[in-house]
Amino acid sequence: MKLKRSLLLTCFTGLMLAGFFWADDIITRLGMTQYNARYYVLNNLLGNYNSSFEEGEEGGDADSEYKQIQQFQIPYAKLLPSIISGNKAAAAKELCAYVKQYCNSQDFMDDYNKKRDACKPTSEPYKPDEETIKGMRKEYDSQKADYEKQKKSGKMNKEMQAAYEANLKSQGDMLAQWEDPHPNQTKWEKQFPADPANMIKARLQEYLTLVATVDFNAQLGEPDKYKKRKFLNPEYEKKPLKWKACYRAGKEVNDVVTAFVKEWLKGPILSATKEKMPAEKTNTPDNATTVKNNPTTSNSNGNTNTVVTNPAPVTDTVAAPAKGKKSLLNKLKSKAKNIIH
């Protein structure tokens, strides 16, 4: 199942995007809802599954599985096996189609701005007084000059050089934050630009860089007692989850994605004209959520509201299910235990 779900993961991390007629039909055939599909597309593109900006500033190992699944997640599609058993390349094209169609819609801009506003920082981190900061800057500049001198002399071995560089980077990052009068605001504006085109372009380029490093001939070992198959090459086992997702999706799927991404980067990333996404089809699979445009109701901004039937009503296409932050974090921690290896 993980092997099959990786097709979706590769598509919905914001790395697979295109545009074809009736692209939304693939979502219905996968047994997904528009709500869920758009939720994953937006948050994987942003690399942010937090409900606030401050929430994403927690400490910890940035390369940990827990941190990685705060940046992207695997969508669930109950009818995926039937899609995989057919033409995977065609399915990948249709998924690409859906994502680009959504990214170029007014729905995406509305959802993006809601997420952007929700994550806008309301406070700034602690910083020392100005005299302390000036003193630390002076000490940092002195250490950096000493490092450059030692490096030029050739007396530093690789381990010492790496330790020096790591220490300087840590101090430099801290000073940059302290010397910025509004560091959280600066980070927010960088992560959530008013125009998301450059952010999407960066994700496309990130995908091309990443997929070029994937060894699709890599061998997996036998399933362990937890039924997980790990790479025989220990270096591959250390790769980030996105790398492993591309590998499990397979070369056939990634060839489709690569060709598309290269083509997209030749032209405008987003169109100037925005249109509403088509209403979700009513012939959804059993137990699937149906989302329809309500033509008679609009909000104060003039945007058409949505009516959601079965399960609980949802009006924000990008907000996570209404649960407390602790519950969400517990879920993420639980997912980290079962993430792709």
Legacy VTK file of the C-alpha trace (Angstrom):
# vtk DataFile Version 3.0
C-alpha trace
ASCII
DATASET POLYDATA
POINTS 341 float
0.000 0.000 0.000
2.865 2.396 0.778
4.265 1.776 -2.684
0.924 2.707 -4.240
0.301 5.708 -2.009
3.660 7.134 -3.028
2.155 8.016 -6.414
-0.206 10.331 -4.563
2.543 11.649 -2.327
4.697 12.590 -5.290
1.735 14.334 -6.874
0.502 16.203 -3.831
3.785 17.522 -2.453
3.480 20.288 -4.993
5.953 18.646 -7.336
3.511 17.439 -9.969
1.403 20.025 -11.734
-0.298 20.312 -15.165
-3.578 21.320 -16.820
-6.035 19.229 -18.856
-9.789 19.235 -19.484
-11.911 17.518 -16.800
-8.858 17.087 -14.621
-11.020 17.138 -11.491
-12.521 13.762 -12.461
-9.364 11.968 -11.244
-10.170 13.107 -7.697
-13.597 11.482 -7.895
-12.153 8.270 -9.311
-9.620 8.140 -6.499
-12.417 8.273 -3.949
-11.231 11.630 -2.599
-13.104 14.872 -2.030
-12.217 18.302 -3.364
-11.805 19.462 0.240
-9.137 16.862 1.025
-7.364 17.188 -2.327
-7.030 20.959 -2.045
-5.992 20.737 1.595
-3.023 18.525 0.692
-2.080 20.462 -2.443
-1.930 23.794 -0.637
-0.143 22.651 2.506
2.375 20.500 0.638
3.159 23.400 -1.672
3.689 25.651 1.326
5.546 22.976 3.249
3.485 23.956 6.265
0.838 21.921 8.064
0.750 24.190 11.116
-2.248 26.314 11.948
-0.121 29.291 12.991
3.305 30.694 12.188
4.567 30.529 15.781
3.588 26.861 15.944
6.058 26.130 13.182
8.933 27.753 15.071
9.388 24.901 17.555
12.897 23.572 18.149
14.111 20.072 17.439
15.942 18.264 14.678
14.907 19.773 11.345
15.633 16.462 9.598
13.536 14.330 11.943
10.566 12.430 10.526
8.261 14.391 12.813
9.519 17.684 11.398
9.303 16.370 7.848
5.641 15.443 8.171
4.920 18.937 9.386
6.039 19.980 5.905
4.274 17.366 3.785
1.896 14.444 4.259
0.502 11.504 2.336
-3.120 11.889 1.230
-5.398 8.889 1.573
-7.420 7.706 -1.436
-9.477 4.592 -0.863
-9.848 3.807 -4.579
-6.149 4.226 -5.405
-5.513 0.480 -5.997
-7.921 0.482 -8.952
-6.106 3.484 -10.451
-2.666 1.951 -9.956
-3.716 -1.294 -11.628
-4.362 0.685 -14.816
-2.212 3.236 -16.630
-0.046 4.868 -13.955
1.443 7.417 -16.338
-2.010 8.574 -17.427
-3.146 8.793 -13.802
-0.075 10.866 -12.969
-0.907 13.241 -15.838
-4.437 13.681 -14.564
-3.244 14.344 -11.028
-0.798 16.894 -12.392
-3.684 18.396 -14.297
-5.796 18.796 -11.212
-3.067 20.503 -9.220
-2.274 23.075 -11.877
-5.950 23.723 -12.484
-6.398 24.389 -8.795
-3.260 26.531 -8.477
-4.492 28.760 -11.298
-7.961 29.162 -9.824
-9.554 31.830 -7.670
-10.239 29.068 -5.156
-6.509 28.585 -4.651
-5.923 32.307 -4.105
-8.772 32.433 -1.584
-7.448 29.365 0.226
-3.870 30.616 0.113
-4.808 33.997 1.567
-6.807 32.336 4.349
-3.813 30.203 5.261
-1.492 33.193 4.956
-3.638 35.320 7.267
-4.037 32.474 9.765
-0.255 32.063 9.986
0.545 35.756 10.304
2.675 36.180 13.441
1.144 38.031 16.361
4.332 38.314 18.404
8.088 38.493 18.069
10.717 36.319 19.815
12.860 37.426 22.747
15.994 39.388 21.977
18.749 40.813 24.248
19.351 44.532 24.673
21.232 46.446 21.994
24.550 46.536 23.860
24.558 42.751 24.270
23.786 42.277 20.581
26.607 44.627 19.564
29.016 42.721 21.807
28.009 39.384 20.316
28.350 40.779 16.794
31.884 41.920 17.587
32.769 38.503 18.988
31.190 36.744 15.979
33.153 38.871 13.487
36.363 38.110 15.369
35.689 34.348 15.339
34.856 34.448 11.645
38.087 36.299 10.833
40.051 33.769 12.885
38.355 30.911 11.048
39.231 32.372 7.647
42.832 32.822 8.757
43.112 29.254 10.058
41.443 27.864 6.941
43.849 29.717 4.649
46.835 28.424 6.605
45.830 24.840 5.879
46.255 23.817 9.525
42.610 22.812 10.003
41.475 19.249 9.346
38.043 18.518 7.888
36.441 17.729 11.244
37.649 20.977 12.830
36.586 22.978 9.787
33.100 21.444 9.852
32.743 22.192 13.579
33.850 25.806 13.059
31.415 26.305 10.183
28.501 24.791 12.115
29.199 27.046 15.090
29.523 30.153 12.930
26.302 29.367 11.106
24.409 28.903 14.363
25.712 32.181 15.782
25.152 34.012 12.500
21.540 32.870 12.254
20.882 33.937 15.832
22.453 37.353 15.283
20.496 37.877 12.066
17.298 37.245 14.002
18.278 39.547 16.849
19.355 42.339 14.512
16.065 42.178 12.612
13.485 44.421 14.347
10.670 42.061 13.267
12.162 38.575 12.625
8.886 36.648 12.702
7.313 39.120 10.287
10.327 38.744 7.970
10.100 34.939 8.000
6.342 35.051 7.439
6.671 37.357 4.423
9.305 35.018 2.963
7.272 31.851 3.495
3.930 33.427 2.545
4.613 36.002 -0.195
1.688 38.092 -1.389
2.156 36.556 -4.849
2.581 32.760 -4.539
3.969 32.328 -8.084
7.609 32.392 -6.982
6.882 29.959 -4.176
5.338 27.489 -6.631
8.244 27.997 -9.043
10.681 27.190 -6.241
8.806 23.948 -5.525
8.980 22.949 -9.192
12.712 23.592 -9.297
13.129 21.759 -5.998
11.464 18.717 -7.504
13.752 18.683 -10.556
16.814 18.925 -8.333
15.566 16.171 -6.038
14.403 13.664 -8.652
17.726 13.914 -10.477
19.376 12.346 -7.427
16.981 9.390 -7.101
18.350 5.945 -7.925
15.309 4.101 -9.245
17.338 0.885 -9.410
18.036 0.919 -5.688
17.396 -2.415 -3.998
15.172 -2.988 -0.978
15.721 -5.673 1.619
13.198 -8.226 2.814
10.357 -6.994 5.059
11.326 -6.801 8.730
9.112 -7.857 11.631
7.159 -4.627 11.194
6.651 -5.446 7.479
8.826 -2.525 6.418
11.346 -2.848 3.614
14.465 -0.761 3.954
17.111 0.161 1.393
20.097 -2.166 1.227
22.273 0.901 0.722
22.435 2.554 4.175
23.004 5.971 2.586
19.652 5.716 0.808
17.947 4.854 4.075
19.096 8.243 5.404
17.505 10.116 2.508
14.612 12.508 3.233
11.050 11.265 2.916
10.429 13.183 -0.310
13.348 11.355 -1.950
11.918 8.018 -0.834
8.466 9.016 -2.060
9.822 9.749 -5.548
11.622 6.397 -5.529
8.512 4.458 -4.543
6.365 6.261 -7.120
8.703 4.807 -9.744
10.597 6.045 -12.791
7.556 5.829 -15.080
5.566 8.283 -12.992
8.487 10.609 -12.358
9.357 10.751 -16.066
5.867 12.134 -16.686
6.268 14.655 -13.886
9.758 15.746 -14.935
8.680 16.410 -18.516
5.765 18.464 -17.335
7.682 20.510 -14.787
10.335 21.432 -17.339
7.632 22.530 -19.751
5.827 24.578 -17.134
8.981 26.423 -16.123
9.335 27.687 -19.703
6.288 29.922 -19.353
4.239 31.809 -16.750
3.873 29.900 -13.485
0.405 31.258 -12.789
-2.126 32.787 -15.153
-3.264 36.372 -14.677
-6.913 35.354 -15.107
-8.421 33.362 -12.236
-11.518 31.199 -12.554
-13.539 29.192 -10.065
-12.914 25.456 -9.902
-15.728 23.301 -11.333
-18.317 22.153 -8.813
-17.551 18.730 -7.406
-19.286 15.952 -9.290
-22.298 14.457 -7.564
-21.560 10.867 -8.629
-18.953 10.438 -5.907
-18.205 6.983 -4.466
-20.178 5.743 -1.476
-19.398 7.508 1.801
-17.391 10.225 0.030
-17.970 13.855 0.962
-19.869 15.861 -1.662
-19.030 19.560 -2.027
-21.236 21.698 -4.250
-21.266 25.366 -5.087
-24.298 27.112 -3.644
-25.351 29.605 -6.341
-27.716 31.527 -4.047
-25.361 32.242 -1.148
-22.276 34.463 -1.049
-20.152 35.899 1.737
-19.217 39.498 2.444
-16.362 39.313 -0.053
-18.638 38.168 -2.818
-17.195 34.639 -2.893
-19.537 31.727 -3.380
-19.930 29.609 -0.252
-19.857 25.834 -0.312
-22.294 23.287 1.066
-20.775 20.083 2.379
-22.854 16.996 3.040
-21.615 13.934 4.917
-19.562 14.093 7.045
-19.512 17.195 9.291
-19.860 20.570 7.475
-16.683 22.359 6.439
-16.588 25.885 4.997
-12.827 26.458 4.710
-11.207 24.316 2.024
-7.763 24.630 3.557
-8.348 24.481 7.271
-7.512 21.209 8.946
-10.380 19.355 10.689
-11.560 21.282 13.736
-9.480 19.717 16.495
-7.187 21.136 19.165
-3.522 21.769 18.479
-2.484 19.077 20.942
-4.589 16.527 19.103
-3.026 17.540 15.769
0.510 17.308 17.121
-0.217 13.908 18.652
-1.470 12.706 15.279
1.680 13.967 13.559
3.868 12.229 16.111
1.905 9.036 15.608
2.295 9.274 11.829
6.037 9.709 12.191
6.267 6.181 13.561
4.717 4.709 10.432
6.175 7.023 7.788
7.796 5.665 4.603
11.200 3.994 5.043
LINES 1 342
341 0 1 2 3 4 5 6 7 8 9 10 11 12 13 14 15 16 17 18 19 20 21 22 23 24 25 26 27 28 29 30 31 32 33 34 35 36 37 38 39 40 41 42 43 44 45 46 47 48 49 50 51 52 53 54 55 56 57 58 59 60 61 62 63 64 65 66 67 68 69 70 71 72 73 74 75 76 77 78 79 80 81 82 83 84 85 86 87 88 89 90 91 92 93 94 95 96 97 98 99 100 101 102 103 104 105 106 107 108 109 110 111 112 113 114 115 116 117 118 119 120 121 122 123 124 125 126 127 128 129 130 131 132 133 134 135 136 137 138 139 140 141 142 143 144 145 146 147 148 149 150 151 152 153 154 155 156 157 158 159 160 161 162 163 164 165 166 167 168 169 170 171 172 173 174 175 176 177 178 179 180 181 182 183 184 185 186 187 188 189 190 191 192 193 194 195 196 197 198 199 200 201 202 203 204 205 206 207 208 209 210 211 212 213 214 215 216 217 218 219 220 221 222 223 224 225 226 227 228 229 230 231 232 233 234 235 236 237 238 239 240 241 242 243 244 245 246 247 248 249 250 251 252 253 254 255 256 257 258 259 260 261 262 263 264 265 266 267 268 269 270 271 272 273 274 275 276 277 278 279 280 281 282 283 284 285 286 287 288 289 290 291 292 293 294 295 296 297 298 299 300 301 302 303 304 305 306 307 308 309 310 311 312 313 314 315 316 317 318 319 320 321 322 323 324 325 326 327 328 329 330 331 332 333 334 335 336 337 338 339 340
